[in-house]
Amino acid sequence: MLAMLHVLTHDILPVFSMMALGFLLGRAKVISGADASVLNRVAFLTLQPALLFPLINKLDWHAFQFDAIGLYAACQVIVFSLTYVVCRYALRRERLEAWLLAMATIFVNTLLYIWPISYLIYGEVAALPITAIVAWDATVTFAFFIITTDLMANPDAGIRQSLRRMTRNPVLIAIAFGVVTNLAGLAAPAPILTGLDFAGAAAAPLTLFALGVILSGHPLTPNATVMVVSGLKLLAFPALVYAALHLGDRPMQWNTLIVLCAAGPAGAMSFALAMLHGVRTDVIAPVIIWTSTLSLISLAWLA
C-alpha cells in the first residue's frame, strides 16, 4: 500500500498535475479556450515532431519483443472494432465521432503520459516495453488515424488533395523521416538531437496543460456514451491485453509494463483530431477527463 501511494504521489500525480492545472486555470477563466487552442496547435505541429523524431531515430528494434507488440496490436483492432460498432449503431453517434471515440479506447496517452511516468518509475532500460508501444503507436496507429480521419472528414477533396495535406503534416513527416533514417542506420548529429530534445521536452507538459484548459469548458456529468466508452477503455482493453499476453513466452517485465500501458487514460490525440476537423467534442472530452482521473489509482496499483 505504501509503495502504491509513493508511486502515485511521486511519479503519477506530478505528470497529471499539468492537466489538472490547465483545467483549474480554465475554469477560473485565467486562460481562455482560444489561448489553449493555440498552445495545442503549437505543441501538436512543432513540439511533438521534435519529440517523435529522436525517439524513432534511436530505436533499437532488435531489443523489442515483437510477439508482445503484435498481441497488443491485435487487442487494439478488436476493441476498436467493438467500440465503433457500439457507438455508431447502438449509441447512434455520427460516423466520424464514433471513429474517434473508438480511437480513444485503444490509443492510450502513451507518449505524453505513460512514457514519462514509466521513466520516472523504472528508468530508461526498464521502460523498454513502454518505449516499444510508444514506437508502435507513434509510427503506425497515430499515422493511421491521422490519415483515415482526414479522408473521412474530407470525402469530396479527393485522394490527391488529401495526400498533399498529409505530406505537409509535420507529425507524419517526423515519423517517416525517423523510420527512414533509423532503418538506414543514419544517426542524427548530436547538435540536432540536443535541439530536438530541448524542444521535445515541452511537448508533454504543454499539450497536457492545453488539454486541461480546453476540457475545462466541457461538462463533467457522464452520459451513457461516456460511461460505455470509458468502461471499454479502462476495463475491457487492459483486461483483453492481460489475457492475450498469456500467449507465448517472454520476460515478465514486458507483460507487466504493456498491461500498464493499456490501463492508461484515453489519448489526447482523439480530442486533438476532433478539434482539427470540427467534430463535436462534448463526449470525447468527458471520456478523456474521466479516464485520466479514474486511471490514477489503477496505474499506481499496476506500477
C-alpha positions as CSV (number, residue, x, y, z in Angstrom):
1,M,0.0,0.0,0.0
2,L,2.8,2.4,0.9
3,A,4.6,1.6,-2.4
4,M,1.4,2.2,-4.3
5,L,1.0,5.6,-2.5
6,H,4.6,6.5,-3.3
7,V,4.2,5.8,-7.0
8,L,1.0,7.8,-7.1
9,T,2.4,10.9,-5.3
10,H,6.0,10.9,-6.7
11,D,5.5,9.6,-10.3
12,I,1.9,9.8,-11.5
13,L,0.4,12.9,-9.9
14,P,3.3,15.2,-11.0
15,V,2.6,14.4,-14.6
16,F,-1.2,14.5,-14.2
17,S,-0.8,17.9,-12.4
18,M,-0.2,19.7,-15.7
19,M,-3.6,18.7,-17.0
20,A,-5.2,19.5,-13.6
21,L,-3.5,22.9,-13.6
22,G,-4.8,23.7,-17.0
23,F,-8.3,22.5,-16.0
24,L,-8.3,24.8,-12.9
25,L,-7.0,27.8,-14.7
26,G,-9.5,27.3,-17.5
27,R,-12.4,27.1,-15.0
28,A,-11.1,30.2,-13.3
29,K,-11.0,32.0,-16.7
30,V,-7.3,32.8,-16.3
31,I,-6.5,31.0,-19.6
32,S,-9.1,31.0,-22.3
33,G,-10.1,28.2,-24.6
34,A,-8.8,30.2,-27.6
35,D,-5.4,30.5,-25.9
36,A,-5.3,26.8,-25.2
37,S,-6.2,26.0,-28.8
38,V,-3.2,28.0,-30.0
39,L,-1.0,26.2,-27.4
40,N,-2.4,22.8,-28.5
41,R,-1.7,23.6,-32.2
42,V,1.9,24.7,-31.4
43,A,2.5,21.6,-29.4
44,F,1.0,19.3,-32.0
45,L,2.7,20.7,-35.1
46,T,6.0,21.9,-33.6
47,L,6.9,20.2,-30.3
48,Q,5.6,16.7,-30.9
49,P,7.6,16.2,-34.2
50,A,10.7,17.3,-32.2
51,L,9.8,14.6,-29.6
52,L,9.0,11.9,-32.1
53,F,11.9,12.1,-34.5
54,P,14.7,11.4,-31.9
55,L,12.6,8.6,-30.3
56,I,12.2,6.8,-33.6
57,N,15.6,7.6,-35.0
58,K,17.3,6.0,-31.9
59,L,15.1,2.9,-31.5
60,D,16.8,-0.4,-31.1
61,W,14.4,-2.7,-32.9
62,H,16.4,-5.8,-32.1
63,A,15.5,-5.4,-28.4
64,F,11.8,-5.5,-29.0
65,Q,9.5,-8.4,-28.2
66,F,7.6,-8.3,-31.4
67,D,5.2,-11.0,-30.4
68,A,4.0,-8.9,-27.4
69,I,3.6,-5.8,-29.7
70,G,1.6,-8.0,-32.2
71,L,-0.7,-9.2,-29.4
72,Y,-1.2,-5.6,-28.2
73,A,-2.0,-4.5,-31.8
74,A,-4.5,-7.4,-32.2
75,C,-6.3,-6.3,-29.0
76,Q,-6.4,-2.7,-30.3
77,V,-8.1,-3.9,-33.5
78,I,-10.7,-6.0,-31.5
79,V,-11.6,-3.2,-29.0
80,F,-11.6,-0.5,-31.7
81,S,-14.0,-2.5,-33.9
82,L,-16.3,-3.3,-30.9
83,T,-16.3,0.3,-29.7
84,Y,-17.0,1.7,-33.2
85,V,-20.0,-0.7,-33.8
86,V,-21.4,0.1,-30.3
87,C,-21.0,3.9,-30.7
88,R,-22.2,4.0,-34.3
89,Y,-25.2,1.7,-34.2
90,A,-26.2,1.2,-30.6
91,L,-25.5,4.8,-29.3
92,R,-26.3,6.5,-32.6
93,R,-23.2,8.7,-32.8
94,E,-22.1,10.3,-36.1
95,R,-19.6,8.3,-38.2
96,L,-16.5,10.4,-37.6
97,E,-17.3,10.9,-33.9
98,A,-17.8,7.2,-33.4
99,W,-14.5,6.6,-35.2
100,L,-12.6,9.0,-32.8
101,L,-14.4,7.6,-29.8
102,A,-13.3,4.2,-30.8
103,M,-9.8,5.6,-31.2
104,A,-9.9,6.9,-27.7
105,T,-10.4,3.4,-26.3
106,I,-7.2,2.0,-27.9
107,F,-4.9,4.9,-28.5
108,V,-3.6,5.4,-24.9
109,N,-1.8,8.5,-23.9
110,T,1.5,6.7,-24.0
111,L,3.8,9.3,-25.4
112,L,2.7,12.2,-23.3
113,Y,1.6,10.5,-20.1
114,I,2.6,6.8,-19.7
115,W,6.1,7.2,-21.1
116,P,7.2,10.0,-18.7
117,I,5.6,8.1,-15.8
118,S,7.3,4.8,-16.7
119,Y,10.7,6.6,-16.9
120,L,10.2,8.1,-13.5
121,I,9.4,4.7,-12.0
122,Y,11.6,2.3,-13.9
123,G,14.2,4.3,-15.8
124,E,15.1,4.0,-19.5
125,V,16.2,0.4,-19.6
126,A,13.3,-1.0,-17.5
127,A,10.8,1.1,-19.6
128,L,11.8,-0.5,-22.9
129,P,8.3,-2.2,-23.3
130,I,6.6,1.2,-22.9
131,T,9.0,2.6,-25.5
132,A,8.1,-0.2,-27.9
133,I,4.4,0.6,-27.5
134,V,5.1,4.3,-27.9
135,A,7.0,3.5,-31.1
136,W,4.2,1.3,-32.4
137,D,1.5,3.9,-31.7
138,A,3.6,6.8,-33.0
139,T,4.7,5.1,-36.3
140,V,1.6,3.1,-37.1
141,T,-1.5,3.7,-35.0
142,F,-1.2,7.5,-34.9
143,A,-0.3,7.8,-38.6
144,F,-3.3,5.5,-39.4
145,F,-5.8,7.7,-37.6
146,I,-4.3,11.0,-38.9
147,I,-4.7,9.7,-42.5
148,T,-8.1,8.0,-42.1
149,T,-9.7,10.9,-40.1
150,D,-8.5,13.3,-42.8
151,L,-10.0,11.2,-45.6
152,M,-13.3,10.7,-43.7
153,A,-13.5,14.4,-42.8
154,N,-12.9,15.5,-46.4
155,P,-14.6,12.9,-48.6
156,D,-15.1,15.3,-51.5
157,A,-11.5,16.6,-51.5
158,G,-10.1,13.6,-53.5
159,I,-7.1,11.4,-52.7
160,R,-4.6,13.8,-54.3
161,Q,-5.6,16.7,-52.1
162,S,-5.7,14.6,-49.0
163,L,-2.2,13.2,-49.8
164,R,-1.0,16.8,-50.4
165,R,-2.2,17.9,-47.0
166,M,-0.8,14.8,-45.3
167,T,2.7,15.3,-46.9
168,R,2.7,18.7,-45.2
169,N,1.8,17.4,-41.8
170,P,4.9,17.9,-39.5
171,V,4.0,14.9,-37.3
172,L,3.8,12.5,-40.3
173,I,7.0,13.9,-41.7
174,A,8.8,13.4,-38.4
175,I,7.5,9.8,-38.2
176,A,8.5,9.0,-41.8
177,F,11.9,10.6,-41.5
178,G,12.6,8.9,-38.2
179,V,11.8,5.5,-39.7
180,V,13.8,6.0,-42.8
181,T,16.9,7.3,-41.0
182,N,16.7,4.5,-38.4
183,L,16.4,1.7,-41.0
184,A,19.3,3.3,-43.0
185,G,21.5,3.4,-39.9
186,L,21.8,7.2,-40.0
187,A,22.1,8.7,-36.5
188,A,21.1,12.3,-36.3
189,P,24.0,14.6,-35.4
190,A,24.4,15.4,-31.7
191,P,23.7,19.2,-32.1
192,I,20.4,18.4,-33.9
193,L,19.4,15.9,-31.3
194,T,20.2,18.4,-28.5
195,G,17.9,21.0,-30.1
196,L,15.1,18.5,-30.7
197,D,15.4,17.1,-27.2
198,F,15.2,20.6,-25.8
199,A,12.1,21.4,-27.8
200,G,10.5,17.9,-27.4
201,A,10.7,18.1,-23.6
202,A,8.0,20.8,-23.7
203,A,5.6,18.7,-25.8
204,A,4.0,16.6,-23.0
205,P,3.5,19.4,-20.4
206,L,2.3,21.9,-22.9
207,T,-0.1,19.5,-24.5
208,L,-1.5,18.3,-21.2
209,F,-1.8,21.8,-19.9
210,A,-3.7,23.0,-23.1
211,L,-5.9,19.9,-22.9
212,G,-6.8,20.7,-19.3
213,V,-7.8,24.2,-20.3
214,I,-9.9,23.1,-23.2
215,L,-11.5,20.3,-21.3
216,S,-12.5,22.7,-18.5
217,G,-15.1,24.2,-20.8
218,H,-16.9,20.9,-21.1
219,P,-19.4,19.4,-18.6
220,L,-18.2,16.6,-16.4
221,T,-21.5,14.8,-16.0
222,P,-21.1,11.4,-17.8
223,N,-23.9,10.3,-20.1
224,A,-24.4,6.7,-21.4
225,T,-21.9,7.1,-24.2
226,V,-19.2,8.5,-21.9
227,M,-19.7,5.6,-19.4
228,V,-19.7,2.9,-22.1
229,V,-16.6,4.2,-23.9
230,S,-14.7,4.9,-20.6
231,G,-15.6,1.4,-19.4
232,L,-14.3,-0.2,-22.6
233,K,-11.1,1.9,-22.2
234,L,-10.4,1.3,-18.6
235,L,-11.7,-2.2,-18.2
236,A,-12.1,-4.1,-21.5
237,F,-8.9,-3.0,-23.2
238,P,-6.4,-3.7,-20.4
239,A,-8.3,-7.0,-19.5
240,L,-8.0,-8.2,-23.1
241,V,-4.3,-7.2,-23.3
242,Y,-3.7,-9.0,-20.0
243,A,-5.3,-12.2,-21.3
244,A,-3.6,-12.0,-24.7
245,L,-0.1,-11.7,-23.2
246,H,-0.5,-15.1,-21.6
247,L,0.1,-16.4,-25.1
248,G,3.8,-17.1,-25.8
249,D,6.8,-16.8,-23.5
250,R,8.7,-13.5,-22.8
251,P,10.2,-11.7,-19.9
252,M,7.5,-10.9,-17.3
253,Q,8.6,-7.3,-17.3
254,W,7.2,-7.0,-20.8
255,N,3.8,-8.3,-19.8
256,T,3.6,-6.1,-16.7
257,L,4.5,-2.9,-18.5
258,I,2.4,-3.4,-21.5
259,V,-0.6,-4.0,-19.3
260,L,0.3,-0.8,-17.5
261,C,0.3,0.9,-20.9
262,A,-3.1,-0.5,-21.8
263,A,-4.5,0.7,-18.5
264,G,-3.6,4.3,-19.2
265,P,-6.2,7.0,-20.0
266,A,-7.6,7.8,-23.4
267,G,-5.1,9.6,-25.6
268,A,-5.4,13.3,-26.1
269,M,-4.9,12.8,-29.8
270,S,-8.5,11.8,-30.5
271,F,-9.6,15.1,-29.0
272,A,-7.0,17.0,-31.0
273,L,-8.1,15.4,-34.2
274,A,-11.7,16.1,-33.3
275,M,-10.9,19.8,-32.9
276,L,-8.8,19.9,-36.0
277,H,-11.7,18.5,-38.1
278,G,-14.6,20.2,-36.4
279,V,-16.0,17.1,-34.9
280,R,-18.2,17.5,-31.8
281,T,-16.2,17.1,-28.5
282,D,-18.9,17.0,-25.9
283,V,-18.5,13.2,-25.5
284,I,-14.8,12.8,-26.3
285,A,-13.8,15.5,-23.8
286,P,-15.5,13.8,-20.7
287,V,-14.1,10.4,-21.8
288,I,-10.6,11.9,-21.5
289,I,-11.4,13.6,-18.2
290,W,-12.9,10.6,-16.6
291,T,-10.3,8.1,-17.8
292,S,-7.5,10.4,-16.8
293,T,-8.9,10.7,-13.3
294,L,-10.0,7.1,-12.7
295,S,-6.8,5.7,-14.1
296,L,-4.7,7.3,-11.4
297,I,-5.5,4.5,-8.9
298,S,-5.2,1.6,-11.4
299,L,-1.9,2.9,-12.7
300,A,-0.5,3.3,-9.2
301,W,-1.6,-0.3,-8.4
302,L,-0.3,-1.8,-11.6
303,A,3.1,0.0,-11.3
